[in-house]
Structure formats: C-alpha cells, structure tokens
Amino acid sequence: MGRRKKIVQECETLMDDPEHIRNIAIAAHVDHGKTTLTDNLLAGAGMISDDTAGEQLAMDTEEDEQERGITIDAANVSMTHEYEDQNHLINLIDTPGHVDFGGDVTRAMRAVDGALVVVDAVEGAMPQTETVLRQALREGVKPTLFINKVDRLISELQEGPEEMQERLLAVIQDVNDLIRGMTEEMDDIEDWTVSVEEGTVGFGSALYKWGVSMPSMQRTGMDFGEIMELERNDNRQELHERTPLSDVVLDMVCEHFPNPVDAQPMRVPRIWRGDAESQLAEDMAMVNEDGEVVLMVTDIGVDPHAGEIAAGRVFSGTLEKGQELYVSGTAGKNRIQSVGIYMGGEREEVEHVPAGNIAAVTGLKDAIAGSTVSSEEMTPFESIEHISEPVITKSVEAQNMDDLPKLIETLQQVAKEDPTIQVEINEDTGEHLISGQGELHLEVIGQRIERNQGIPINTGEPIVVYREAPQNESREVEGRSPNNHNRFYISIEPLGEDIVETIKMGEASMDMPELERREALQEAGMDKDDSQNIEHIHGTNILLDETKGIQHLNETMELVIEGLEEALDDGPLASEPVQGSLIRLHDARLHEDAIHRGPAQVIPAVREAVHNALIDASIKLLEPIQQVRIDVPNDHMGAASGEIQGRRGRVDDMYQEGDLMVVEGVAPVDEMIGFSSDIRSATEGRASWNTENAGFQVLADNLQPDKISEIRERKGMKQELNPAIDYF
C-alpha cells in the first residue's frame, strides 16, 4: 500500500501546479491498441506491475469488456512522470474505438487538451481514426500520433528499412491530410499537423513494450536498424529495457501537449458562449483556483458503495467537500459529498481538486453527462454534440413483474450515464424501448442490466428508427380548434441540408444570442428575413412567426409550440419523428376569452394544421443508412460486394490497399441487421469490416406503403391513413 499512497501524495502536490498538468485522451480505430498502450503507460508510471502490462488491460474494468476484448466505457486514470527533472501529473482517458460507443469519445474530448491518436502500422488510418480526429479538433484538442504494431511490419511483412519508412511516412501523410482538411476553417488553430522531426510522432509496439521517436533516438542513441535487428532476433526484452515505450510516449505528452494554462484561453471560447469580458471568463482563461467553481461533467458512473460519481474537468475554482453548487438546467443546489481523482480504475478521495484537473465527485444527484456545475449560476457550456443519432431500437421487458420498478430505475440510470441512448418508458404495457447507435451498443446495455442489476429481461428483435420529412412546399393550411373559435394558418417546406447540418452541429440553437444564431443560419443559406422571424427550433425543425400584430398571440405562443412539438414527434405517416421542416405560421384567429383558447383547444388545432401541411408537402418516410467498409483478400472480393448489393446497398468504390481489397459502399441499417454472421460465412471469416452511421435517406417509393403499414401495426395504430395521403 505504501507505494500507492506515495503516488497519491505526488499527485496531490502536482494538482496545484497547472503548468505541469497534462489532460489527455487516447483515441483510435477499434483494435489499434489503445488499451494495451495505456497499460504500458501505467506500468511505466509504477501503477501496475511491469510483467503483466499489455495482458492485464487494467482499464477494461468491466467483465464484458474483458470478454469481448474491446473497450466500452471511457476510463480515467492519473499518473506522474518525470520529464527534464520535473515531475508532471498526467490525467489520461482511455476511450473506446468502436463506432457504437462514439458518444464516450466526444465527451472525453471535452475534458482534455490533447489527444494521442493511435494508428495500426499495418492497417493505416481507418474510418474511425478520421472520426476521433474530427471529434478532437472540433473541441479544440491538439493531436499527436503514435504508430503502433510496428513489430508486425518487421516480423510478419519482413520489410526492409526503406519500405518500412515509406509505409510509415504514408501513414503520417494520411493523418496530416485529415488534420489539414479539418482545421483549415478554424482561425484559432495554428498548424497542428504532426511530424517526426518535431517529435510529435512516435513509433513502436504496445504489445512488446518498446517505442521510439526522434527525441528518444537522440537520447538513447538507438537507430531504426538496431531496433529492427533486436526485433528480428526476438531480443524484445532488451529492446523494452533500452527504449521503453512509456518513456517515449509520456515524454511526448509532457513536451508537446499544452498544459491547462496554455489550453484554456483557446478552448473556453470554443465551448462556452458566455460573456467574454466577464470575471468568470477571465477565471477560466487564467485557470484561477481562487475563482468561481466551474466543473464540466463529462461522464457519470456508478460505484456500488458511493452511488453516482460525476467525473469532469474543473475549469475554474477549487472543488471541496460540502460545497453547494448549481447544476445547469435544474433548480436548487446539490451538495458535494466527496471529491477525488482517479488512480488506475480506482477513485482516491482527496481534500480538494483545483482548476485544470479532472475530478471525480459524489453528491451531484442532478448532474448528467454534459452538465455545467458551478458555484454561481452561469451560462452553461455548449451542449456536447454527438455526431450520430440513435438508429436502432429494442424493446426490453422484465421477465418477472416484481422486477418492473427496479428495471425502470435502471433504464433511467442508463439514460443518465449515456446521452447517446434514448429510453422510452411505457407504464401501460410494461414494454420499454431503448434506442442506440447499433446492435452491439444495445446488446451490451441489455447484458449489463442482467448482469449488474440481476434483472432477468426479455429483449425483442432490433427495430430500426425511421424519420419523416417533407419533400415539397405545401399550400397554406388551416387548423381549427374543437370549439371552432380558434384557427391557425400554416405552411411547411423542406429546410436546406446545410441548415439542418448547422442545427445538428449545435451551431444554431435557441440558447445562443439571436444575432449569432441569425448569422450562422444565413451562412448556411437561410433567407435573411426568415432568420429574423425564428420563434422556436425543435430537433432539426424551425418555426417562423410571420404574423402581424395578432392580439393574445404572445400568451398563446407557448401552447402553439407545445402543439407543434407534439405533431413533429409523431409524424402523420407512422408516428416517427419529423426532421428538416421549415414551418411558417402565417396567421391566427383567437377567441378573446382566455377560457376558450386553452390547451384543449389550441394544441389539437396546431397539431392538425401541422400534420395537414406536412401531408400537403408530400411527406415521406426516411430510413437510416450506414457507410460500410470491408477489407478482404482478393479472392473473396466478389462475395463481399455481393453482401452489400444484396442488402439494397450500393458499392461506391473498390481499391487495393496493401495485400487486401477494400470495398466501400452504403446500405440501409434495416438490411444490415445480422450482417456480421453473413459476411463471415460469405468470406470464410477472412473479412474485417466497419460501419458508420451516415444519416437518413428517403425510402424507395415502392417500399413506402408496406413499411408504413408495418410500423403502424407494430405501434398498435389503426391501418387507415389520413385520406389526403396519396400513395404515390
């Protein structure tokens, strides 16, 4: 225990010295070796024993992670490392690489200032490498590169030094092209490309625990030839001892990643839209530990003993036990029960955690992943934008009725911990729906409910989530209230794709100053007059108020919005959410007596108007699609492309990469269910593949009627559609 206490004390001393703190995330495509690399770093910092590093996977703490061999939850750890005779505190988050858990990556990026991107030397930069880079750069997080599995180039592919260098340079070139493409429009980011000469690229093998970079070669005097010789002669232990991976990577972290003092002045304006002249803005930029407390919660976990733990980045002030803090979006205050930092997978309680650190706090019962917690009420941080939205749903039922209350509680907890999951609880039928990013995502959640909570459940077949969207411009449509005393006149047209994208990315929302919102929407191609009439944004739908001087409309507007949201959440075709519509309220006739224009009158009138206008705008069903990439040996290429085409998909590209063929294409999510077992049998298990959600597209006309009636039947709705819906 003595050694551990000593490490905790070192961390505590360094916590107060933000210049020597580094907050970093490790991010990569699935199976490129992040977690094995993290083990190495922990061993190098003396946190776990050297012999088991790489096999222990200390950061994959859950049973299911060990079984599946993938990281599911982002895991936090703090360690110390001596660089140039100065001890540094490194707070590291190991993030998942599998696309289904991308939400964890986005949230982790909010807490850190640097991202160590890991790429497999044999596979090179992959689709998920591109996604994690984009997530990092969008949050203003600086990347460096580590090329892993170099041992495979030497031993398996038997490459000579020239071929190897060419291959490694090609990987660096690819990553830099991605970085350049993503940062060219960002004014506050200088050149963030990585380079061997500057020491922002490292190479090595996480499995055999050796690594090398330009600065480390100068320090140890080893060159590539010598490394290749030791690797070929299986002298890996000597290689590890002479040029240990953890030193190479941790030196790179200390030298090239910004500390909070350098990072926060640049990052805060990117993620916070409050008053830039205020004292609070200055406290955050200066990492002032005596300022107001500001904590951005990026993760919620559950400890069987301590209850809920909120982890996040302290941008200003100092967290202490007993403080009463506001949680954005909720009333009242929460009282902090304990504060701590992570050491390996364990949480160590400490007296206080000052600005610039990643903290773990108990007692914030109202916080969810993404909350802003502070000592004074403040403008919250930008909501964390998740790149993908849920596309697949499963129903969950408790096998024993007695477990029902516990199941509901567990599902609410799941929704709190992972905002990329949506939970719909139906008290009447006892059937609850969870929607997530993919089959694996939901499978894992279901397993955890059974395992960790001990609730036996039945899950239904996976159901795909559809959307509805208008295709044309509608006429002006009237909606009447049941008592005939109130009327609303509405028309609807589709929103431009760029505008929808702007809303999705959170670059235009009702929380921001009106001027900024108008500019963002005009830039995306919205008409100037329209951008000034925005009354409400719901999902990716915009309501414009084009009425002139109507009495009582102001006080009725809240009900109008309520009716609108209800109508958009359950579209007229199959009660699926509506997206991408621009709704114009042209005129309204209201009863002068408030009693006759209450919720029971206004909400149905607006709902009717919106649905009829959508039908007139020839609304259609959209289905979610995925990009598919399959890597497969030449002789199985036909089978692989056949798998995509046989699923109503299309193949966009085929090309040779190394000794494999790559097949790229898109296919509907609905047809991709069960893809993994089919592709394995079609290619004798030789294919590796990757899918990424790619938004929604209009379902083919000939499939619309059947699909609509199938969804209506599943939801227990009547089969007759509104007579105005014309089956194409």
Buried (B, 14 or more C-beta within 10 A) or exposed (E): EEEBEEBBEBBBEBBBBBEBBBBBBBBBBBBBBBBBBBBBBBBBBBBBEBEEBBEBBBBBBBEBBEEBEBBBBBBBBBBBBEBEEEBBBBBBBBBBBBBBBBBBBBBBBBBBBBBBBBBBBBBBBBBBBBBBBBBBBBBBBBBBBBBBBBBBBBBEBEBEEEEBEEBBEEBBEBBBEBBEEBBEEEEEBEEBBBEBEBBBBBBBBBBBBBBBBBBBBEEBEBEBEBBBEBBEEEEBEEBBEBBBBBBBBBBBBBBBBBBBBBBBBBBBBBBBBBEEEEEBBBBBBBBBBEBBBBBBBBBBBEEEEBEBBBBBBBBBBBBBBEBEBBBBEBEEBBEBBBBBBBBBBEBBBBEBBBBBBBBBBBBBEBBBBBBBBBBEEBBBBBBBBBBBBBBBBBBBBBEEEEBBEBBBEBBEBBBBBBBBBBBEBEEEEBBBBBBBBBBBBBBBBBBBBEEBBEBEBEBEEBBBBBBBBBEEBBEBBBBBBEEEBBBBBBBBBBBBEEBBBBBBBBBBBEEBEEEEBBBBBBBBEBEEEBBEBBBBBBBBBBBBBBBEEBEBBEEBBEBBBBBBBBBBEBBBBBBBBBBBBBBBBBBBEBBEEEEBBBEEBBBBBBBBBBBBBBBBBBBBBBBBBBBBBBBBBEEBBBBBBBBBEEBBBEBEEBEEEEEBBBBBBBBBBBBBBEBEEBBEEBBEEBBBBBBBBBBBEEBEEEBBBEBBBEBBEEEEBEEEBEEEBEEE
